[in-house]
């Protein structure tokens, strides 16, 4: 159970739902984005991408000739840029400012990838699958993306209650949590056999 | 705008991935870890030790292949260590030539003993008799007994064991030496590694001569190592990478280890595992040397293999270590493969001025030292046990020796 919770924390920290929420809210507000419900397609797609990453963990590590424990150090390093961005800006990626910034299939790109299934969360998925096991990581990713969908659904009400600054603050906190997760992941990698 | 930021972001990721690949996660290589390659490497290393013995029973201590010179120095602790490995080779490989060489080295030790108060110590330099040399001599005698089933040195073993016990403190630790002039153990000096050597020596002696009480001292020594030694010695990043302690744990696991000793064993596995992983990433290039340091010398890498093989045995006997069995086995086989890959082959040594000194040896900055072959041999030989899933370190069939 403890291992699943650690796995869950690692995936939730790298998906960073509170860092992604302002982007979803911005897209939902645009009339030209089409059916806003389509944006929810991003969650199963991101979940599937993370599941594929977890399933390919062993062959991928074999391919690059690196053990899972050593790869944990790399995963921790890859967490740092996202963590820094979250701490500084409170969002995972820059918010769209212009109409041109909105692609016709926003639910796929950039929302599913690289916002939710970012390089950071994909690498984390590979690393946690090697650290624990694929099944646990896939389950953790599914839980995190389901929670993210619920958060996006509740997003407008949450924004009305705590305002954009409140959501941004939660994004900043997400960055600090991700830094802590990166530190723990690196230390465990160093201590592992 | 989105396209531009995406391209920029992708470019940053590509640079980051290459940078991390080059610095944090370069490929790990374990050389050739097949049973055949490891068996051959161990055999060759033992042959080097036997082949390069001097007439007086000592061994070639140092050889520099770049200058074709043998610096004039010697070390009695390492003499006893190489002899230990030769007896191990005799028992496990079954070649009488190794026991003949080790017996010649044993004669050198017997000729350089000091005796007092019913104990005997190996002390070729005169002055203060160090704990380490005698502890490794006692281990050698035990390995000889295991290899030959010959009890002719049992009384000598008791004498040397009494010397070790004389140096043991109340807390289980050991003085570094006996001050012959003052006729007492050194009240101040200690050693980081001697306690592990002494503890393993006493544990082996209990196994050879049960019922004489040597186990009590061994238990005290192991408890000290597991719970106090690193603090006492002010080890900056504990646990100290101590393969002798690992041998002791493996020897005593069947007696039953305490929780603190198992916890200590677990920390040792992690420490040695990290050392092996790091070494497996050192490919020897200038670039690799810059980021990850130079390849360690074989005497160091060999101790990691010895330690992990011992800790693997602990994991096979004690279920509190069961979760570490597989990763420990993987690491010890990996490090043995690394060693095998770095050993100089006879073909590579053919054009050297002294091929017999170069072939089957390990060199670091142009130099090989006798304990490079000692630790590499023991490490590879016991890694082979892990590869073959054999948790018994002792030779199954000894080489009978005539009673003299």
Contacts between the chains, C-beta under 8 A, distances in Angstrom:
chain1	res1	chain2	res2	distance
A	64	B	21	7.6
A	64	B	25	7.3
A	64	B	27	6.7
A	65	B	27	3.7
A	65	B	28	5.7
A	65	B	29	6.9
A	66	B	25	4.9
A	66	B	27	6.5
A	66	B	28	5.9
A	67	B	28	5.9
A	67	B	277	6.3
A	69	B	273	7.6
A	69	B	277	6.8
A	70	B	24	7.9
A	70	B	25	5.6
A	70	B	28	6.5
A	70	B	277	5.5
A	70	B	281	7.6
A	71	B	25	6.1
A	73	B	24	5.2
A	73	B	25	6.7
A	74	B	20	5.0
A	74	B	21	7.8
A	74	B	24	5.1
A	74	B	25	4.4
A	77	B	16	8.0
A	77	B	20	5.3
A	77	B	24	5.8
A	78	B	16	7.0
A	78	B	20	6.9
A	81	B	12	7.8
A	81	B	16	7.1
A	94	B	5	6.5
A	96	B	2	7.2
A	97	B	1	7.5
A	98	B	1	5.9
A	100	B	1	5.8
A	100	B	2	7.2
A	101	B	1	5.2
A	101	B	2	4.6
A	102	B	2	7.8
A	103	B	2	6.6
A	110	B	2	7.1
A	110	B	6	7.2
A	114	B	6	8.0
A	114	B	9	7.3
A	119	B	13	5.3
A	190	B	274	6.1
A	191	B	270	4.9
A	191	B	274	7.5
A	192	B	270	6.8
A	192	B	273	6.7
A	192	B	274	7.9
A	192	B	327	7.6
A	193	B	269	5.6
A	193	B	270	6.0
A	193	B	273	3.5
A	193	B	324	6.2
A	193	B	327	3.8
A	193	B	328	6.1
A	193	B	330	7.9
A	193	B	331	5.8
